[in-house]
Amino acid sequence: MYIKPPTMMMIDLVGCLVSTFFMLIFERYETALWLGTTGVGLFMSSVFPTSIALAEHYIEITAPVTSIMIVSAALGELFLPLLVGQVFERLGPVSFLAIAFCACLLALLIFILLRTVEEQDWFGFIWFVWCGQPPSSATDNPASPNVETGKTPVINTVEMNVQG
């Protein structure tokens, strides 16, 4: 089964948001914290590789571009624990769940905003997320005809193999 990067990103972000919300609501129950942590780990694990696959729709991924993406991710990994530690001291353990929920919500809103601005309408956004087709503006040159059939391919997609 193959899931296209925009669809996978939407699933990951919504899954993280739901898992952190679940932990925030049922913070007093140990089982809820274990289940929520498992959900966050499951959905968060593929966000970075999916973002690289999604970026391939728009830009050529070269070594310098990949380096910039990795350094940016590392800076985020440095900043967020510092913020959580400062707030944790003042407000207690529930502040971690609130910050995680806000970070997931912010990431989801940015993803939706970028898709909406690109497509200029909600129907286009939903179509792009579920069909995984890059917009026509993502490719500057039209696709060349296939040598064997002489027909122009409809779309070149990047697919991820999800084994279940």
VOFI-488504 format. One record per residue: residue number from 1; residue in one letter; chain; x, y, z of N, C-alpha, C, O, CB in turn. Coordinates in Angstrom, 1 decimal, always signed. Last residue first. Glycine has a CB too. Example, Ala and Ser with C-alpha at 12.3 -4.5 7.8 and 13.67 -1.06 7.14 Angstrom:
REC   k r c    n.u    n.v    n.w   ca.u   ca.v   ca.w    c.u    c.v    c.w    o.u    o.v    o.w   cb.u   cb.v   cb.w
REC   2 S A  +12.8   -2.2   +7.1  +13.7   -1.1   +7.1  +12.9   +0.0   +7.9  +13.4   +1.1   +8.0  +14.1   -0.6   +5.7
REC   1 A A  +13.2   -5.7   +7.8  +12.3   -4.5   +7.8  +13.2   -3.3   +7.8  +14.2   -3.3   +8.5  +11.3   -4.5   +9.0
This chain:
REC   k r c    n.u    n.v    n.w   ca.u   ca.v   ca.w    c.u    c.v    c.w    o.u    o.v    o.w   cb.u   cb.v   cb.w
REC 164 G A   +2.4   -3.2   +6.3   +1.5   -3.5   +7.4   +1.3   -4.9   +7.6   +0.5   -5.3   +8.6   +0.2   -2.8   +7.1
REC 163 Q A   +4.5   -0.7   +5.1   +4.3   -2.2   +5.2   +3.4   -2.4   +6.4   +3.7   -1.9   +7.5   +5.6   -2.9   +5.3
REC 162 V A   +4.5   +1.7   +2.8   +4.1   +1.4   +4.1   +3.7   +0.0   +4.3   +2.8   -0.5   +3.7   +2.9   +2.4   +4.6
REC 161 N A   +6.5   +3.4   +0.7   +6.0   +2.0   +0.9   +5.7   +1.9   +2.4   +6.6   +1.9   +3.2   +7.0   +0.9   +0.4
REC 160 M A   +5.7   +6.4   -0.9   +6.4   +5.7   +0.3   +5.7   +4.4   +0.5   +4.5   +4.3   +0.5   +6.3   +6.6   +1.5
REC 159 E A   +6.3   +8.0   -3.9   +5.5   +7.2   -3.1   +6.3   +6.5   -2.0   +7.5   +6.2   -2.2   +4.8   +6.1   -4.0
REC 158 V A   +6.1  +10.8   -5.8   +7.0  +10.1   -4.9   +6.1   +9.3   -4.0   +5.2   +9.9   -3.3   +7.9  +11.2   -4.1
REC 157 T A   +5.0  +11.0   -9.3   +4.8  +11.1   -7.8   +5.9  +10.4   -7.1   +6.6   +9.5   -7.6   +3.5  +10.5   -7.5
REC 156 N A   +4.3  +12.7  -12.1   +5.4  +11.9  -11.5   +5.2  +12.1  -10.0   +5.3  +13.2   -9.5   +6.8  +12.5  -12.0
REC 155 I A   +1.4  +12.3  -14.2   +2.1  +12.9  -13.0   +3.3  +12.1  -12.6   +3.2  +10.8  -12.7   +1.1  +13.2  -11.9
REC 154 V A   +0.8  +11.4  -16.8   -0.1  +12.4  -16.1   +0.7  +13.1  -15.0   +0.5  +14.3  -14.8   -1.3  +11.6  -15.5
REC 153 P A   +3.1  +11.4  -19.5   +2.6  +10.9  -18.3   +1.8  +11.9  -17.5   +2.1  +13.1  -17.6   +3.8  +10.4  -17.4
REC 152 T A   +2.2  +11.5  -22.9   +2.8  +12.3  -21.8   +2.2  +11.7  -20.5   +1.0  +11.5  -20.4   +2.4  +13.8  -21.9
REC 151 K A   +3.0   +8.8  -25.2   +2.0   +9.6  -24.4   +2.7  +10.3  -23.3   +3.7   +9.8  -22.7   +0.9   +8.7  -23.9
REC 150 G A   +4.7   +7.1  -26.3   +4.6   +8.4  -27.0   +3.6   +9.3  -26.3   +3.3  +10.4  -26.7   +4.1   +8.2  -28.4
REC 149 T A   +5.4   +4.7  -25.3   +4.0   +4.8  -25.7   +3.8   +6.1  -26.5   +2.9   +6.3  -27.3   +3.1   +4.8  -24.6
REC 148 E A   +8.3   +4.8  -24.9   +7.6   +3.6  -25.4   +6.2   +3.8  -26.0   +5.9   +3.3  -27.1   +7.5   +2.6  -24.3
REC 147 V A   +8.9   +7.4  -24.0   +9.5   +6.9  -25.2   +8.8   +5.7  -25.8   +8.6   +5.6  -27.0  +11.0   +6.5  -24.9
REC 146 N A   +6.5   +9.8  -23.0   +7.1   +8.5  -22.7   +7.7   +7.9  -24.0   +7.0   +8.0  -25.0   +6.1   +7.5  -22.0
REC 145 P A   +7.1  +13.3  -23.3   +6.4  +12.1  -23.6   +7.2  +10.8  -23.3   +8.4  +10.8  -23.4   +6.0  +12.1  -25.1
REC 144 S A   +7.9  +15.3  -20.4   +8.2  +14.8  -21.7   +7.4  +13.5  -22.0   +7.2  +12.8  -21.1   +9.7  +14.6  -21.9
REC 143 A A   +6.0  +17.8  -18.7   +6.5  +16.4  -18.7   +6.8  +16.0  -20.2   +6.0  +16.3  -21.1   +5.5  +15.4  -18.0
REC 142 P A   +7.1  +21.2  -18.8   +6.1  +20.2  -19.0   +6.7  +18.8  -19.1   +7.9  +18.7  -19.5   +5.2  +20.4  -20.2
REC 141 N A   +8.8  +22.9  -16.3   +8.8  +22.4  -17.6   +7.8  +21.3  -17.7   +7.6  +20.5  -16.8  +10.2  +21.8  -18.0
REC 140 D A   +8.2  +23.6  -13.7   +8.3  +24.6  -14.7   +8.3  +24.1  -16.1   +7.8  +24.8  -17.0   +9.6  +25.4  -14.4
REC 139 T A   +6.0  +22.3  -11.3   +7.0  +21.9  -12.4   +7.0  +23.0  -13.4   +6.0  +23.4  -14.0   +6.5  +20.6  -13.0
REC 138 A A   +4.3  +23.6   -9.7   +5.5  +23.0   -9.1   +6.5  +22.6  -10.1   +7.7  +22.4   -9.8   +5.1  +21.8   -8.2
REC 137 S A   +2.0  +24.5  -10.9   +3.1  +25.4  -10.8   +4.4  +24.8  -10.2   +5.4  +25.5  -10.2   +2.6  +26.6   -9.9
REC 136 S A   +0.2  +22.4  -10.7   +0.9  +22.6  -12.0   +2.0  +23.6  -11.9   +2.9  +23.5  -12.7   -0.1  +23.0  -13.0
REC 135 P A   +0.8  +20.6   -7.6   +0.2  +21.6   -8.4   +0.9  +21.8   -9.7   +2.1  +21.5   -9.8   +0.0  +23.0   -7.7
REC 134 P A   +1.0  +17.1   -7.2   +1.5  +18.4   -7.0   +0.8  +19.4   -7.9   +0.3  +19.0   -9.0   +3.1  +18.4   -7.3
REC 133 Q A   -1.4  +14.9   -5.7   -0.9  +15.5   -7.0   -0.3  +16.8   -6.7   -0.9  +17.7   -6.1   -2.0  +15.6   -8.0
REC 132 G A   -2.6  +13.6   -3.6   -1.2  +13.7   -3.6   -0.6  +14.3   -4.9   +0.6  +14.1   -5.2   -0.6  +12.4   -3.4
REC 131 C A   -5.3  +13.2   -3.0   -4.8  +12.6   -4.2   -3.3  +12.7   -4.3   -2.7  +11.9   -5.1   -5.4  +13.4   -5.4
REC 130 W A   -5.5  +14.5   -0.5   -6.0  +13.1   -0.6   -5.5  +12.4   -1.9   -5.3  +11.2   -2.0   -7.5  +13.0   -0.6
REC 129 V A   -4.3  +17.0   -0.9   -4.0  +16.2   +0.3   -4.3  +14.7   +0.0   -3.5  +13.8   +0.3   -4.6  +16.7   +1.5
REC 128 F A   -5.6  +18.0   -3.2   -4.1  +17.8   -3.2   -3.7  +16.9   -2.0   -2.9  +16.0   -2.2   -3.4  +19.2   -3.0
REC 127 W A   -8.3  +18.1   -2.4   -7.9  +17.3   -3.5   -6.4  +17.0   -3.5   -6.0  +15.8   -3.7   -8.3  +17.9   -4.8
REC 126 I A   -8.1  +20.0   -0.3   -8.5  +18.7   +0.0   -8.1  +17.7   -1.1   -7.7  +16.6   -0.8  -10.0  +18.6   +0.2
REC 125 F A   -7.2  +22.2   -1.9   -6.4  +21.7   -0.8   -6.8  +20.3   -0.5   -5.9  +19.5   -0.4   -6.6  +22.6   +0.4
REC 124 G A   -9.4  +22.6   -3.7   -8.1  +22.2   -4.2   -7.1  +21.7   -3.1   -6.4  +20.8   -3.4   -7.4  +23.5   -4.8
REC 123 F A  -11.3  +23.3   -1.8  -11.5  +22.1   -2.6  -10.2  +21.6   -3.2   -9.8  +20.4   -3.2  -12.5  +22.3   -3.7
REC 122 W A  -10.3  +25.7   -0.8  -10.4  +24.6   +0.0  -10.5  +23.3   -0.7   -9.9  +22.3   -0.4  -11.5  +24.7   +1.0
REC 121 D A   -8.0  +27.6   -2.9   -9.3  +27.2   -2.5   -9.3  +25.9   -1.6   -8.3  +25.2   -1.7  -10.2  +27.0   -3.7
REC 120 Q A   -5.3  +28.1   -3.5   -6.3  +29.2   -3.5   -7.7  +28.8   -3.3   -8.6  +29.7   -3.4   -6.2  +29.9   -4.9
REC 119 E A   -3.1  +26.5   -3.4   -4.3  +26.1   -4.2   -5.3  +27.1   -4.4   -6.1  +27.1   -5.3   -4.9  +24.8   -3.7
REC 118 E A   -1.4  +27.9   -1.7   -0.9  +27.3   -3.0   -2.1  +27.0   -3.9   -2.0  +27.3   -5.1   -0.1  +26.1   -2.7
REC 117 V A   -3.0  +28.5   +0.5   -2.4  +29.6   -0.3   -1.9  +29.1   -1.7   -2.1  +29.8   -2.7   -1.2  +30.2   +0.4
REC 116 T A   -3.5  +25.9   +1.3   -4.6  +26.8   +0.9   -4.1  +27.9   +0.1   -4.6  +28.2   -1.0   -5.3  +27.3   +2.1
REC 115 R A   -1.0  +24.9   +2.0   -1.8  +24.2   +1.0   -2.9  +25.1   +0.5   -3.1  +25.1   -0.8   -2.4  +22.9   +1.5
REC 114 L A   -0.3  +26.7   +4.1   +0.5  +26.6   +2.9   -0.2  +25.9   +1.8   -0.1  +26.3   +0.6   +1.8  +25.8   +3.2
REC 113 L A   -2.4  +26.2   +5.9   -2.3  +27.5   +5.3   -1.4  +27.4   +4.1   -1.8  +28.1   +3.1   -1.6  +28.5   +6.3
REC 112 I A   -1.9  +23.5   +6.6   -3.2  +23.9   +6.0   -3.1  +25.2   +5.3   -3.5  +25.4   +4.2   -4.4  +23.9   +7.0
REC 111 F A   +0.6  +23.8   +7.9   +0.4  +23.0   +6.7   -0.8  +23.3   +5.9   -0.8  +23.4   +4.7   +0.4  +21.5   +7.2
REC 110 I A   -0.1  +25.6  +10.0   +0.8  +26.0   +8.9   +0.7  +25.2   +7.7   +0.7  +25.7   +6.6   +2.3  +26.0   +9.5
REC 109 L A   -1.8  +23.9  +11.4   -2.4  +25.1  +10.8   -1.4  +25.7   +9.7   -1.9  +26.2   +8.7   -2.6  +26.2  +11.9
REC 108 L A   +0.0  +21.9  +12.2   -1.2  +21.5  +11.3   -1.7  +22.8  +10.7   -2.1  +22.8   +9.5   -2.3  +20.9  +12.2
REC 107 A A   +1.7  +23.4  +13.8   +2.2  +22.7  +12.6   +1.1  +22.3  +11.7   +1.2  +22.5  +10.4   +3.0  +21.4  +13.0
REC 106 L A   -0.1  +24.2  +15.8   +0.6  +25.2  +15.0   +1.1  +24.5  +13.7   +1.0  +25.1  +12.6   +1.8  +25.8  +15.8
REC 105 L A   -0.7  +21.7  +16.9   -1.8  +22.6  +16.3   -1.1  +23.6  +15.4   -1.7  +23.8  +14.3   -2.6  +23.2  +17.4
REC 104 C A   +1.8  +20.9  +17.9   +1.1  +20.1  +16.9   +0.0  +20.9  +16.2   -0.1  +20.8  +15.0   +0.4  +18.9  +17.6
REC 103 A A   +2.2  +23.0  +19.8   +3.2  +22.8  +18.7   +2.5  +22.0  +17.6   +2.7  +22.3  +16.4   +4.4  +22.1  +19.2
REC 102 C A   +0.0  +22.6  +21.6   +0.1  +23.9  +20.8   +1.1  +23.7  +19.6   +0.8  +24.3  +18.5   +0.6  +25.0  +21.7
REC 101 F A   +0.7  +20.1  +22.6   -0.5  +20.3  +21.9   -0.5  +21.5  +21.0   -0.9  +21.5  +19.8   -1.7  +20.4  +22.8
REC 100 A A   +3.1  +20.7  +23.8   +3.1  +19.7  +22.8   +1.8  +19.9  +21.9   +1.9  +19.8  +20.7   +3.2  +18.3  +23.3
REC  99 I A   +2.2  +22.5  +25.8   +3.2  +23.0  +24.8   +3.2  +22.0  +23.6   +3.2  +22.4  +22.4   +4.6  +23.1  +25.3
REC  98 A A   +0.6  +20.8  +27.3   +0.0  +22.0  +26.6   +0.9  +22.5  +25.5   +0.4  +22.9  +24.5   -0.3  +23.1  +27.7
REC  97 L A   +2.4  +18.9  +28.2   +1.3  +18.5  +27.3   +0.7  +19.6  +26.6   +0.4  +19.5  +25.4   +0.2  +17.7  +28.2
REC  96 F A   +4.0  +20.6  +29.8   +4.6  +19.9  +28.7   +3.5  +19.4  +27.7   +3.7  +19.6  +26.5   +5.4  +18.6  +29.2
REC  95 S A   +2.2  +21.4  +31.8   +2.7  +22.4  +30.8   +3.3  +21.7  +29.6   +3.3  +22.3  +28.5   +3.7  +23.4  +31.4
REC  94 V A   +1.9  +19.4  +33.6   +0.9  +19.6  +32.5   +1.3  +20.6  +31.5   +0.7  +20.6  +30.4   -0.5  +20.0  +33.2
REC  93 P A   +4.1  +19.8  +35.5   +4.1  +18.8  +34.4   +3.1  +18.9  +33.3   +3.4  +18.6  +32.1   +4.0  +17.4  +35.0
REC  92 G A   +4.5  +23.4  +36.1   +4.3  +22.0  +36.5   +4.3  +21.1  +35.2   +4.4  +21.5  +34.1   +3.1  +21.8  +37.3
REC  91 L A   +5.0  +26.1  +35.9   +3.6  +25.7  +35.8   +3.4  +24.2  +36.2   +2.3  +23.8  +36.4   +3.1  +25.9  +34.5
REC  90 R A   +7.8  +26.5  +36.1   +6.9  +27.5  +36.7   +5.5  +26.9  +36.8   +4.8  +27.2  +37.8   +6.8  +28.7  +35.8
REC  89 E A   +9.2  +24.4  +35.0   +9.5  +24.8  +36.3   +8.5  +25.7  +37.0   +8.2  +25.6  +38.2  +10.9  +25.6  +36.3
REC  88 F A   +8.0  +24.4  +32.4   +7.8  +23.2  +33.3   +8.1  +23.6  +34.8   +7.4  +23.2  +35.7   +8.7  +22.0  +32.9
REC  87 V A   +9.1  +26.6  +31.2   +7.6  +26.6  +31.5   +7.3  +25.5  +32.6   +6.5  +25.7  +33.4   +6.8  +26.4  +30.3
REC  86 Q A  +11.7  +25.7  +30.9  +11.4  +27.0  +31.6  +10.0  +27.0  +32.0   +9.7  +27.4  +33.2  +11.7  +28.1  +30.6
REC  85 G A  +11.4  +23.3  +29.4  +12.0  +23.3  +30.7  +11.7  +24.6  +31.5  +11.4  +24.5  +32.7  +13.5  +23.2  +30.6
REC  84 V A  +10.3  +24.2  +27.0   +9.5  +23.3  +27.9  +10.1  +23.3  +29.3   +9.3  +23.3  +30.3   +9.5  +21.9  +27.3
REC  83 L A  +12.4  +25.8  +26.0  +11.1  +26.4  +26.3  +10.3  +25.5  +27.3   +9.7  +26.0  +28.2  +10.3  +26.6  +25.0
REC  82 L A  +14.3  +23.7  +25.7  +14.6  +24.9  +26.5  +13.3  +25.6  +26.9  +13.1  +25.9  +28.1  +15.5  +25.9  +25.8
REC  81 P A  +13.0  +22.0  +23.8  +13.3  +21.6  +25.2  +13.6  +22.7  +26.1  +13.3  +22.7  +27.3  +14.4  +20.6  +25.2
REC  80 L A  +13.0  +23.9  +21.5  +11.8  +23.4  +22.2  +12.0  +22.9  +23.6  +11.3  +23.2  +24.5  +11.1  +22.4  +21.3
REC  79 F A  +15.7  +24.4  +20.7  +14.9  +25.4  +21.2  +13.7  +24.9  +22.0  +13.4  +25.4  +23.1  +14.4  +26.3  +20.1
REC  78 L A  +16.8  +22.0  +19.7  +17.5  +22.7  +20.7  +16.6  +23.7  +21.4  +16.6  +23.9  +22.6  +18.7  +23.5  +20.2
REC  77 E A  +15.1  +21.3  +17.7  +15.3  +20.3  +18.8  +16.1  +20.9  +19.9  +16.0  +20.5  +21.1  +16.1  +19.1  +18.3
REC  76 G A  +15.5  +23.4  +16.0  +14.2  +23.2  +16.6  +14.3  +22.3  +17.8  +13.6  +22.5  +18.8  +13.2  +22.7  +15.6
REC  75 L A  +18.1  +22.8  +15.2  +17.8  +24.1  +15.9  +16.5  +24.0  +16.6  +16.3  +24.5  +17.8  +17.9  +25.3  +15.0
REC  74 A A  +17.6  +20.5  +13.7  +18.4  +20.4  +14.9  +18.2  +21.7  +15.8  +18.2  +21.6  +17.0  +19.9  +20.3  +14.6
REC  73 A A  +16.1  +21.5  +11.6  +15.5  +20.5  +12.5  +16.2  +20.5  +13.8  +15.6  +20.4  +14.9  +15.3  +19.1  +11.9
REC  72 S A  +18.1  +23.0  +10.4  +16.9  +23.6  +10.9  +16.2  +22.8  +11.9  +15.7  +23.2  +12.9  +16.0  +24.0   +9.7
REC  71 V A  +19.9  +21.0   +9.7  +20.3  +22.0  +10.6  +19.1  +22.7  +11.2  +19.1  +23.0  +12.4  +21.3  +23.0  +10.0
REC  70 I A  +18.3  +19.6   +7.8  +18.7  +18.9   +9.0  +19.2  +19.9  +10.1  +18.9  +19.7  +11.2  +19.9  +18.0   +8.6
REC  69 M A  +17.9  +21.6   +5.8  +16.7  +21.0   +6.5  +17.1  +20.3   +7.8  +16.4  +20.4   +8.8  +16.0  +20.0   +5.5
REC  68 I A  +20.6  +22.0   +5.0  +19.8  +23.1   +5.6  +18.6  +22.6   +6.4  +18.3  +23.1   +7.5  +19.4  +24.1   +4.6
REC  67 S A  +21.1  +19.5   +3.9  +21.9  +20.0   +5.1  +21.1  +21.1   +5.8  +21.1  +21.2   +7.0  +23.3  +20.5   +4.7
REC  66 T A  +19.4  +19.5   +1.7  +19.2  +18.5   +2.8  +19.9  +19.0   +4.1  +19.4  +18.8   +5.2  +19.7  +17.2   +2.4
REC  65 V A  +20.7  +21.5   +0.3  +19.3  +21.7   +0.7  +19.0  +20.8   +1.9  +18.3  +21.1   +2.9  +18.3  +21.5   -0.5
REC  64 P A  +23.2  +20.4   -0.3  +23.1  +21.6   +0.5  +21.7  +21.8   +1.1  +21.5  +22.3   +2.2  +23.5  +22.8   -0.3
REC  63 A A  +22.4  +18.0   -1.8  +23.1  +17.9   -0.5  +23.0  +19.2   +0.3  +22.7  +19.1   +1.5  +24.5  +17.6   -0.7
REC  62 T A  +19.0  +18.6   -3.0  +20.4  +18.4   -3.2  +21.1  +18.3   -1.8  +20.4  +18.4   -0.8  +21.1  +19.5   -4.0
REC  61 I A  +16.0  +18.3   -4.3  +16.7  +18.0   -3.0  +18.1  +17.7   -3.3  +18.4  +16.6   -3.8  +15.9  +16.9   -2.3
REC  60 E A  +14.4  +20.8   -6.0  +15.3  +19.7   -6.2  +16.1  +19.5   -4.9  +16.7  +20.5   -4.3  +16.3  +20.0   -7.4
REC  59 I A  +11.0  +21.5   -4.9  +12.4  +21.9   -5.2  +13.2  +20.6   -5.4  +12.8  +19.5   -5.0  +13.0  +22.7   -4.0
REC  58 Y A   +8.5  +20.3   -4.9   +8.6  +21.7   -5.2  +10.0  +22.1   -5.5  +10.2  +23.0   -6.4   +8.1  +22.5   -4.0
REC  57 H A   +8.5  +17.6   -4.2   +7.4  +18.1   -5.1   +7.7  +19.5   -5.7   +7.3  +19.8   -6.8   +6.1  +18.0   -4.5
REC  56 E A  +10.3  +17.4   -2.1  +10.7  +17.0   -3.5   +9.7  +17.4   -4.6  +10.0  +17.4   -5.7  +11.0  +15.5   -3.5
REC  55 A A   +8.9  +18.0   +0.1   +9.7  +19.1   -0.4  +10.2  +18.7   -1.9  +10.4  +19.6   -2.7  +10.9  +19.3   +0.4
REC  54 L A   +7.9  +15.4   +0.7   +7.0  +16.5   +0.3   +7.7  +17.6   -0.4   +7.2  +18.2   -1.4   +6.1  +17.0   +1.4
REC  53 A A  +10.2  +14.2   +1.6   +9.5  +13.7   +0.4   +8.5  +14.7   -0.2   +8.4  +14.8   -1.4   +8.8  +12.4   +0.7
REC  52 I A  +10.6  +15.8   +3.9  +11.6  +15.7   +2.8  +11.0  +15.2   +1.5  +11.2  +15.8   +0.4  +12.8  +14.8   +3.2
REC  51 S A   +8.3  +15.1   +5.3   +8.6  +16.5   +4.9   +9.6  +16.6   +3.8   +9.5  +17.5   +2.9   +9.0  +17.4   +6.1
REC  50 T A   +8.7  +12.4   +5.8   +7.6  +12.9   +4.9   +7.8  +14.3   +4.5   +7.5  +14.6   +3.3   +6.3  +12.7   +5.7
REC  49 P A  +10.9  +12.5   +7.6  +11.0  +11.9   +6.2   +9.9  +12.3   +5.3  +10.2  +12.5   +4.1  +11.1  +10.4   +6.3
REC  48 F A   +9.5  +13.9   +9.7  +10.7  +14.4   +9.1  +10.9  +13.8   +7.7  +11.1  +14.5   +6.7  +11.9  +14.2   +9.9
REC  47 V A   +7.2  +12.2  +10.4   +7.1  +13.6  +10.0   +8.3  +14.1   +9.2   +8.1  +14.7   +8.1   +6.8  +14.5  +11.2
REC  46 S A   +7.3   +9.7  +11.4   +7.5   +9.8  +10.0   +7.3  +11.3   +9.5   +7.3  +11.5   +8.3   +6.5   +8.9   +9.3
REC  45 S A   +7.0   +9.9  +14.2   +8.2   +9.2  +13.7   +8.4   +9.4  +12.2   +9.5   +9.4  +11.7   +8.1   +7.7  +13.9
REC  44 M A   +4.6  +10.9  +15.0   +5.7  +11.8  +14.9   +6.9  +11.2  +14.2   +7.7  +11.9  +13.6   +6.1  +12.3  +16.2
REC  43 F A   +2.9   +8.6  +15.2   +2.7   +9.6  +14.2   +3.8  +10.6  +14.0   +4.1  +11.0  +12.8   +1.4  +10.4  +14.6
REC  42 L A   +4.2   +7.2  +17.3   +3.8   +6.5  +16.0   +3.7   +7.6  +14.9   +4.2   +7.4  +13.9   +2.6   +5.7  +16.2
REC  41 G A   +4.4   +9.0  +19.4   +5.6   +8.4  +18.8   +5.3   +7.8  +17.5   +6.2   +8.0  +16.6   +6.1   +7.4  +19.8
REC  40 V A   +1.6   +9.5  +19.8   +2.5  +10.6  +19.4   +3.8  +10.1  +18.8   +4.2  +10.6  +17.7   +2.9  +11.6  +20.6
REC  39 G A   +0.8   +6.9  +20.7   +0.3   +7.6  +19.5   +1.1   +8.7  +18.9   +1.4   +8.8  +17.7   -1.1   +8.1  +19.8
REC  38 T A   +2.3   +6.6  +23.0   +2.5   +5.7  +21.9   +2.0   +6.3  +20.6   +2.6   +6.2  +19.5   +1.7   +4.4  +22.2
REC  37 T A   +1.2   +8.7  +24.5   +2.7   +8.7  +24.2   +3.0   +7.8  +23.0   +3.8   +8.1  +22.1   +3.5   +8.3  +25.4
REC  36 G A   -1.4   +7.7  +24.8   -1.1   +9.0  +24.1   +0.3   +9.1  +23.6   +0.6   +9.6  +22.5   -1.5  +10.2  +25.0
REC  35 L A   -0.9   +5.4  +26.3   -1.6   +5.3  +25.0   -1.3   +6.6  +24.1   -1.0   +6.5  +23.0   -3.1   +5.1  +25.1
REC  34 W A   +0.2   +6.6  +28.6   +0.9   +5.5  +27.8   +0.4   +5.4  +26.4   +1.1   +5.4  +25.5   +0.8   +4.2  +28.5
REC  33 L A   -1.9   +8.3  +29.4   -0.5   +8.8  +29.1   +0.3   +7.8  +28.3   +1.0   +8.2  +27.4   +0.2   +9.2  +30.4
REC  32 A A   -3.9   +6.4  +29.9   -4.1   +7.4  +28.9   -2.7   +8.1  +28.5   -2.5   +8.3  +27.3   -5.0   +8.5  +29.3
REC  31 T A   -2.8   +5.1  +32.1   -3.0   +4.4  +30.9   -3.2   +5.3  +29.7   -2.7   +5.1  +28.6   -4.3   +3.5  +31.0
REC  30 E A   -2.8   +7.1  +34.1   -1.5   +6.6  +33.6   -1.7   +5.9  +32.3   -0.9   +6.0  +31.4   -0.9   +5.6  +34.6
REC  29 Y A   -4.8   +9.9  +34.3   -4.8   +8.5  +34.1   -3.5   +8.0  +33.4   -3.1   +8.4  +32.4   -6.0   +8.0  +33.3
REC  28 R A   -4.7  +12.7  +34.2   -4.6  +12.0  +35.5   -4.5  +10.5  +35.5   -4.2   +9.8  +36.5   -5.8  +12.4  +36.4
REC  27 E A   -5.1  +13.6  +31.6   -3.8  +13.7  +32.2   -3.6  +12.9  +33.5   -2.5  +12.6  +33.9   -3.4  +15.1  +32.4
REC  26 F A   -7.1  +13.5  +29.5   -7.0  +12.5  +30.5   -5.6  +12.4  +31.2   -5.1  +11.3  +31.4   -7.3  +11.1  +29.9
REC  25 I A   -6.5  +15.8  +28.0   -7.8  +15.6  +28.6   -7.8  +14.6  +29.8   -8.3  +14.9  +30.8   -8.8  +15.2  +27.6
REC  24 L A   -3.9  +15.4  +27.1   -4.2  +16.6  +27.9   -5.5  +16.5  +28.6   -5.7  +16.9  +29.7   -4.3  +17.8  +26.9
REC  23 M A   -4.0  +13.0  +25.7   -3.2  +13.0  +27.0   -3.6  +14.3  +27.8   -3.6  +14.2  +29.0   -1.7  +13.0  +26.6
REC  22 F A   -5.7  +13.9  +23.6   -6.1  +12.8  +24.5   -5.4  +12.8  +25.8   -5.9  +12.6  +26.9   -5.9  +11.4  +23.7
REC  21 F A   -4.0  +15.8  +22.5   -5.2  +16.2  +23.1   -5.8  +15.2  +24.0   -6.3  +15.5  +25.1   -6.3  +16.6  +22.0
REC  20 T A   -2.0  +14.1  +21.5   -1.7  +15.1  +22.6   -2.9  +15.6  +23.3   -2.9  +15.9  +24.5   -0.8  +16.2  +22.0
REC  19 S A   -3.5  +12.7  +19.6   -2.8  +12.0  +20.7   -2.5  +12.9  +21.8   -2.7  +12.6  +23.0   -1.6  +11.3  +20.2
REC  18 V A   -4.4  +14.7  +17.9   -5.4  +13.9  +18.6   -4.7  +13.2  +19.8   -5.3  +13.2  +20.9   -6.0  +12.8  +17.7
REC  17 L A   -1.9  +15.6  +16.9   -2.8  +16.5  +17.6   -3.8  +15.7  +18.4   -4.1  +16.1  +19.6   -3.5  +17.4  +16.5
REC  16 C A   -0.9  +13.3  +15.7   -0.2  +13.9  +16.8   -1.1  +14.8  +17.6   -1.0  +14.8  +18.8   +1.0  +14.7  +16.3
REC  15 G A   -2.9  +13.0  +13.7   -2.6  +11.9  +14.7   -1.9  +12.5  +15.9   -2.2  +12.1  +17.0   -1.8  +10.8  +14.1
REC  14 V A   -2.5  +15.3  +12.2   -3.8  +15.1  +12.9   -3.6  +14.0  +14.0   -4.2  +14.2  +15.0   -4.9  +14.7  +11.9
REC  13 L A   +0.1  +14.8  +11.2   -0.2  +16.0  +12.0   -1.5  +15.8  +12.8   -1.5  +16.2  +14.0   -0.2  +17.2  +11.2
REC  12 D A   -0.2  +12.3   +9.8   +0.8  +12.5  +10.9   +0.4  +13.6  +11.8   +0.4  +13.5  +13.1   +2.2  +12.7  +10.4
REC  11 I A   -2.1  +12.9   +7.9   -2.3  +11.9   +8.8   -1.4  +12.0  +10.1   -1.9  +11.9  +11.2   -2.1  +10.5   +8.2
REC  10 M A   -0.6  +14.9   +6.5   -1.9  +15.3   +7.1   -2.3  +14.2   +8.2   -2.7  +14.6   +9.3   -3.0  +15.4   +6.1
REC   9 M A   +1.5  +13.4   +5.5   +1.8  +14.5   +6.4   +0.5  +14.9   +7.2   +0.5  +15.2   +8.4   +2.3  +15.7   +5.6
REC   8 M A   +0.2  +11.6   +3.9   +0.9  +11.1   +5.0   +1.2  +12.2   +6.0   +1.0  +12.0   +7.2   +2.2  +10.5   +4.6
REC   7 T A   -0.7  +13.3   +1.9   -1.7  +12.6   +2.7   -1.0  +12.1   +4.0   -1.6  +12.1   +5.1   -2.3  +11.4   +1.9
REC   6 P A   +1.7  +14.2   +0.8   +0.7  +15.2   +1.4   -0.3  +14.5   +2.3   -0.6  +15.0   +3.4   +0.0  +16.0   +0.3
REC   5 P A   +3.0  +11.7   +0.0   +3.5  +12.5   +1.1   +2.5  +13.6   +1.6   +2.5  +13.7   +2.8   +4.7  +13.3   +0.5
REC   4 K A   +0.8   +8.8   -0.4   +1.5  +10.0   -1.0   +1.9  +10.9   +0.2   +1.2  +11.0   +1.2   +0.6  +10.7   -2.0
REC   3 I A   +1.2   +5.5   +0.3   +0.5   +6.7   +0.7   +1.4   +7.9   +0.2   +2.6   +7.9   +0.4   +0.3   +6.8   +2.3
REC   2 Y A   +0.6   +2.2   -0.8   +1.4   +3.4   -0.9   +0.5   +4.6   -0.5   -0.6   +4.8   -0.8   +1.8   +3.6   -2.4
REC   1 M A   +0.8   -1.2   +0.0   +0.0   +0.0   +0.0   +0.9   +1.2   +0.0   +1.9   +1.3   +0.8   -1.0   +0.0   +1.2
